[in-house]
Each structure stands twice: as C-alpha cells, then as structure tokens.
Amino acid sequence: MQALIAYLEAGIVSGSIYSLIAIGMNLLLVVSDVIQFAYGEIVVISMYVCWLILKASGNYVYAFLGALATSLVLTLALEPLLRNLRDKRLVVETMVLTIAVGMILTEIMSHFLNAGLPIAFPPSLVGGGSEVTFGLIRITAADGYVVLATLVLLAGLYYFLFKTKQGKALRAISYNIQVARLLGLPLQRATTVSFVIAGLMSGTTALLFVITIGAASPELGAHVTFKGMAVMLLGGMGSLKGAVVGGYALGTIECLVRGYFIGDWVDAIAMGFVMIIIVLRPSGIIGGAR
C-alpha cells in the first residue's frame, strides 16, 4: 500500500509539470493557431541559462530570474516570425518553422553551452533542501513547490481568463476568431498576451525541472515537447481542462509503470495508452476546444 501511495505521489508531481507544459502549448494553439514544437527546447535552454548564471554568480535569485527572462524573450521573439504565416493560415509552414527553431536551439546547446555536455545543478538546490519520509513514501520540498506552483498558476490563469476583460477576449477569440474579428476584438494584443503567458509557463517549467530532476541535456528539449504533445492529444487538443486531466493521467501512468514493471517500459506503455485513447476517442478525454 505504501508503494502505491509513493507512486501516486510521484505521479501527481510529474503530472503537475506535464499539465503546465500542455497548458502553455494549448494556449498558443487556441488563441494563435500555433503548435509550438520549440516549446521544450525553450524550457531546456532556460535551464542552461539558469545554470550559467548560477555558476557565474552563485545567486539563486539572479539565476531563476534569468531563466524566466530567457523563456519569455525567446517565446515572444517567435510571435513576429509566425505572424505572417499564421495570418495566411499556413499551418504546416508554421509547424515547420517552430520545429526549425527547436533544432537551432538544440544545436546551440550542443555546440556552445558547456561544450555540449549535460549540466547538473548543486545537490543543495535539487529536492528543495528538505524531505519527509513515511516508510516507502518520500516527499521532498521540491514536490511541494511543484504542486503549489501548479495550483497557483492554474488559479491565476482561471482568474485571468474568466474574471478579466483581456481574458474574456482571449476566450472569445479561441471560440471563434472570425466573429471576434468582426466584433473588433484586439486580436494582435490577445496573441501577444498568449505568447507572454506561454513564455512564463515555460520558464516556470524550467525552474521546476531544476529543483526536481536537477540536470539537463540538449536532447531533453525534444522529450519535453513530445510529452507536451502527448498530453494535448490525451486530454484534447486546445482544451485547457484537457491539459490538466491529461497531464495528471500521463504522469500517474508513467509512475505506476515505473514502479510495477521490470525494465524500461515507461514510454512504451504510457504512449500505448495515449494511442488507445486517440483511437477510441480522437478528440481526447475532455475533447478539443473547437
């Protein structure tokens, strides 16, 4: 029983991070019609910047702010690059451009940052500095930070989308962009806001990875994007509720498989489950936004 609780606790932590990744990607999809295939690479290069600043200054605050700023600037820099393609509804070209950006960021990390070698953060930072153990159940401070950060961001996003004029405009655009255009809603401003939120989400994800896994490599970016896409498909493309449900579902499944199956079957079984959901319910568990 203790083992099951431990696996479920780990699943909640992993699911929290997966949910944040999918929310950021889904938000760009529903508001800007952009599938951000460079999302994971932006997360990882933000971790590299955090590591470089920490190595140079030894100051955690500077390092964390640097990571957030990096993710925000890189995400916003994509908006003008994608604007013309998005306005012309060139979906394939938009995806190719984001894939190309992700590949460029991966090459930069592979050749110019830490000689292409993986990075590792100080042990004092990883895990949050303290932990509580109950038999087989081990809860670190970082686990609490992850869940708390996710709840705060979800609550903040809910308040913004449902209680503010700008958030309501975003929702209206996501439901029907043509009607929103006819009503004179500020499409460009809404698009920029969606990129800002996605940038902050990716930066927060980078910091949560720093305190939980404590390491990164150039190849991690593609893995993060892949997991984000899996969660989007599982919960429902363009559905923010689906991102939360899909994130916690995938995180729980992975941790249960890791605990009860011998060998490295985590991705195979988890992705097999995603495939079954897609076949039986193509719109995802919750259903797409449109």
C-alpha positions as CSV (number, residue, x, y, z in Angstrom):
1,M,0.0,0.0,0.0
2,Q,2.8,2.4,0.8
3,A,4.5,1.7,-2.5
4,L,1.2,2.5,-4.3
5,I,0.9,5.8,-2.4
6,A,4.5,6.7,-3.2
7,Y,3.9,6.0,-6.9
8,L,0.8,8.1,-6.9
9,E,2.6,11.0,-5.1
10,A,5.3,10.9,-7.8
11,G,2.6,10.8,-10.4
12,I,1.0,14.0,-9.0
13,V,4.3,15.8,-9.2
14,S,5.1,14.6,-12.7
15,G,1.5,15.3,-13.8
16,S,1.7,18.9,-12.4
17,I,4.7,19.6,-14.6
18,Y,3.1,17.9,-17.6
19,S,0.0,20.0,-17.1
20,L,1.9,23.2,-17.2
21,I,3.7,22.2,-20.4
22,A,0.4,21.3,-22.1
23,I,-1.4,24.4,-20.9
24,G,1.3,26.6,-22.4
25,M,1.2,24.8,-25.7
26,N,-2.6,24.6,-25.8
27,L,-3.0,28.3,-25.0
28,L,-0.9,29.1,-28.1
29,L,-2.9,26.7,-30.1
30,V,-6.4,28.0,-29.2
31,V,-5.5,31.7,-29.4
32,S,-2.8,31.9,-32.0
33,D,-3.3,28.7,-34.1
34,V,0.3,27.8,-33.4
35,I,1.5,24.3,-32.4
36,Q,4.8,25.3,-30.6
37,F,7.2,22.5,-31.4
38,A,10.1,24.5,-30.0
39,Y,8.4,24.7,-26.5
40,G,10.6,22.0,-24.9
41,E,13.8,23.5,-26.3
42,I,13.0,26.9,-24.8
43,V,12.4,25.2,-21.5
44,V,15.8,23.5,-21.6
45,I,17.8,26.4,-22.9
46,S,16.3,28.4,-20.0
47,M,17.7,25.7,-17.7
48,Y,21.1,26.2,-19.3
49,V,20.9,30.0,-18.7
50,C,19.9,29.4,-15.1
51,W,22.9,27.1,-14.7
52,L,25.3,29.6,-16.3
53,I,24.2,32.5,-14.2
54,L,24.3,30.3,-11.0
55,K,27.8,29.2,-11.9
56,A,28.9,32.8,-12.5
57,S,27.2,34.5,-9.6
58,G,26.2,31.8,-7.1
59,N,22.9,33.8,-6.7
60,Y,19.8,31.7,-6.9
61,V,17.5,34.7,-7.4
62,Y,19.5,36.0,-10.4
63,A,19.6,32.5,-11.9
64,F,15.9,32.0,-11.6
65,L,15.0,35.4,-13.0
66,G,17.4,34.8,-15.8
67,A,15.7,31.6,-16.7
68,L,12.3,33.2,-16.7
69,A,13.5,36.1,-18.8
70,T,15.1,33.8,-21.3
71,S,11.9,31.8,-21.8
72,L,9.8,34.9,-22.1
73,V,12.1,36.6,-24.6
74,L,12.5,33.6,-26.8
75,T,8.8,32.9,-26.8
76,L,7.9,36.5,-27.7
77,A,10.6,36.5,-30.4
78,L,8.7,33.8,-32.2
79,E,5.5,35.8,-32.4
80,P,6.6,38.2,-35.2
81,L,8.2,35.3,-37.1
82,L,5.0,33.4,-37.1
83,R,2.6,36.3,-37.6
84,N,2.6,36.4,-41.4
85,L,2.3,32.6,-41.7
86,R,-0.5,32.5,-39.1
87,D,-2.5,35.2,-40.8
88,K,-2.3,33.3,-44.0
89,R,-3.4,30.1,-42.2
90,L,-0.3,28.2,-43.3
91,V,-0.4,25.6,-40.6
92,V,2.2,23.2,-42.0
93,E,4.7,26.1,-42.6
94,T,4.1,27.3,-39.1
95,M,4.8,23.9,-37.6
96,V,8.0,23.6,-39.7
97,L,9.2,27.0,-38.6
98,T,8.8,26.1,-34.9
99,I,10.5,22.7,-35.5
100,A,13.4,24.6,-37.1
101,V,13.7,27.0,-34.2
102,G,13.8,24.0,-31.8
103,M,16.5,22.3,-33.9
104,I,18.6,25.6,-33.9
105,L,18.3,25.9,-30.1
106,T,19.3,22.3,-29.7
107,E,22.4,22.8,-31.9
108,I,23.3,25.9,-29.9
109,M,23.2,24.0,-26.7
110,S,25.1,21.1,-28.2
111,H,28.0,23.2,-29.6
112,F,28.2,26.3,-27.5
113,L,26.9,25.7,-24.0
114,N,29.0,23.6,-21.6
115,A,30.8,22.0,-24.6
116,G,27.5,20.2,-25.4
117,L,27.8,18.2,-22.2
118,P,24.8,17.7,-19.8
119,I,24.6,20.1,-16.9
120,A,23.9,19.3,-13.3
121,F,22.7,21.7,-10.6
122,P,24.0,21.7,-7.0
123,P,22.6,19.0,-4.8
124,S,21.6,21.6,-2.2
125,L,19.1,23.0,-4.8
126,V,17.7,19.7,-6.1
127,G,14.9,18.4,-3.9
128,G,14.3,21.8,-2.3
129,G,16.7,21.2,0.6
130,S,14.4,19.1,2.8
131,E,12.3,16.0,2.8
132,V,9.8,13.9,4.9
133,T,9.8,10.1,4.8
134,F,7.0,7.8,5.9
135,G,8.2,4.3,5.2
136,L,8.4,4.0,1.4
137,I,6.8,7.4,0.9
138,R,9.3,10.2,0.4
139,I,8.1,13.7,-0.1
140,T,10.6,16.4,-0.8
141,A,10.2,20.2,-0.5
142,A,10.6,20.4,-4.3
143,D,7.5,18.1,-4.6
144,G,5.5,20.6,-2.6
145,Y,6.9,23.6,-4.6
146,V,5.8,21.9,-7.8
147,V,2.3,21.2,-6.7
148,L,1.9,24.6,-5.1
149,A,3.3,26.4,-8.2
150,T,0.9,24.5,-10.4
151,L,-2.1,25.3,-8.3
152,V,-1.2,29.0,-8.1
153,L,-0.6,29.2,-11.8
154,L,-3.9,27.4,-12.6
155,A,-5.8,29.6,-10.2
156,G,-4.2,32.7,-11.7
157,L,-4.9,31.6,-15.2
158,Y,-8.5,30.8,-14.3
159,Y,-9.0,34.2,-12.8
160,F,-7.4,35.9,-15.8
161,L,-9.5,34.0,-18.4
162,F,-12.8,34.3,-16.6
163,K,-12.7,37.4,-14.5
164,T,-10.8,40.0,-16.6
165,K,-11.7,41.7,-19.8
166,Q,-8.5,40.7,-21.5
167,G,-9.0,37.1,-20.5
168,K,-12.6,37.1,-21.8
169,A,-11.4,38.5,-25.1
170,L,-8.9,35.6,-25.3
171,R,-11.7,33.1,-24.7
172,A,-13.9,34.7,-27.3
173,I,-11.1,34.6,-29.9
174,S,-10.4,30.9,-29.1
175,Y,-14.1,30.1,-29.6
176,N,-14.5,31.8,-33.0
177,I,-11.7,34.1,-34.3
178,Q,-13.8,35.3,-37.3
179,V,-16.6,36.5,-35.1
180,A,-14.1,38.1,-32.7
181,R,-12.5,39.9,-35.7
182,L,-16.0,41.2,-36.8
183,L,-16.6,42.4,-33.2
184,G,-13.4,44.4,-33.3
185,L,-11.6,42.5,-30.5
186,P,-7.9,43.2,-30.3
187,L,-6.5,40.1,-32.0
188,Q,-2.9,41.2,-32.1
189,R,-2.9,42.1,-28.4
190,A,-4.5,38.8,-27.5
191,T,-2.0,36.9,-29.5
192,T,0.9,38.7,-27.7
193,V,-0.7,38.1,-24.3
194,S,-0.9,34.4,-25.1
195,F,2.8,34.3,-26.0
196,V,3.6,36.1,-22.8
197,I,1.7,33.6,-20.7
198,A,3.2,30.7,-22.6
199,G,6.7,32.2,-22.0
200,L,6.1,32.5,-18.3
201,M,4.7,28.9,-18.2
202,S,7.8,27.6,-20.0
203,G,10.1,29.5,-17.6
204,T,8.3,28.2,-14.6
205,T,8.5,24.6,-16.0
206,A,12.3,25.1,-16.4
207,L,12.6,26.1,-12.8
208,L,10.5,23.1,-11.6
209,F,12.8,20.8,-13.7
210,V,15.8,22.4,-12.0
211,I,14.6,21.6,-8.5
212,T,13.2,18.2,-9.3
213,I,15.5,16.4,-11.8
214,G,18.4,18.8,-11.3
215,A,20.0,18.1,-14.7
216,A,19.5,18.8,-18.4
217,S,21.0,17.9,-21.8
218,P,20.4,19.3,-25.3
219,E,18.2,16.3,-26.1
220,L,15.8,16.9,-23.2
221,G,14.0,19.6,-25.2
222,A,12.6,17.3,-27.8
223,H,11.5,14.9,-25.0
224,V,9.6,17.7,-23.2
225,T,7.9,18.8,-26.4
226,F,6.9,15.2,-27.1
227,K,5.4,14.8,-23.7
228,G,3.5,18.0,-24.1
229,M,2.1,16.9,-27.4
230,A,1.1,13.5,-25.8
231,V,-0.7,15.3,-23.0
232,M,-2.5,17.6,-25.5
233,L,-3.7,14.6,-27.6
234,L,-4.7,12.6,-24.4
235,G,-6.7,15.4,-22.9
236,G,-7.9,17.1,-26.0
237,M,-6.2,19.4,-28.5
238,G,-6.8,23.1,-27.5
239,S,-8.5,22.2,-24.2
240,L,-7.0,23.8,-21.1
241,K,-9.1,21.4,-18.9
242,G,-7.9,18.6,-21.0
243,A,-4.3,19.7,-20.4
244,V,-4.8,19.3,-16.7
245,V,-6.6,16.0,-16.9
246,G,-4.2,14.6,-19.5
247,G,-1.1,15.8,-17.6
248,Y,-2.1,14.1,-14.3
249,A,-3.2,11.0,-16.2
250,L,0.1,10.6,-18.1
251,G,2.2,11.4,-15.0
252,T,0.3,8.8,-12.9
253,I,0.5,6.1,-15.5
254,E,4.2,6.6,-16.0
255,C,5.0,6.4,-12.3
256,L,2.8,3.3,-11.8
257,V,4.5,1.6,-14.8
258,R,8.0,2.6,-13.5
259,G,7.1,1.1,-10.1
260,Y,5.4,-2.2,-11.1
261,F,7.1,-3.2,-14.4
262,I,10.6,-4.5,-14.7
263,G,12.7,-2.9,-17.4
264,D,12.3,0.5,-19.2
265,W,8.7,0.2,-20.4
266,V,7.6,3.6,-19.2
267,D,7.3,5.4,-22.5
268,A,6.1,2.3,-24.4
269,I,3.2,1.6,-22.1
270,A,2.3,5.2,-21.5
271,M,2.3,6.1,-25.2
272,G,0.4,2.9,-25.9
273,F,-2.3,4.2,-23.5
274,V,-2.3,7.5,-25.4
275,M,-2.7,5.7,-28.7
276,I,-5.7,3.7,-27.3
277,I,-7.4,6.9,-26.2
278,I,-6.7,8.6,-29.6
279,V,-8.2,5.6,-31.4
280,L,-11.3,5.3,-29.2
281,R,-11.8,9.0,-28.6
282,P,-9.9,11.1,-31.2
283,S,-11.0,14.4,-29.5
284,G,-9.3,13.3,-26.3
285,I,-10.6,12.6,-22.8
286,I,-12.2,16.1,-22.3
287,G,-12.5,17.0,-26.0
288,G,-11.0,19.7,-28.2
289,A,-11.7,23.3,-27.7
290,R,-13.3,23.6,-31.1
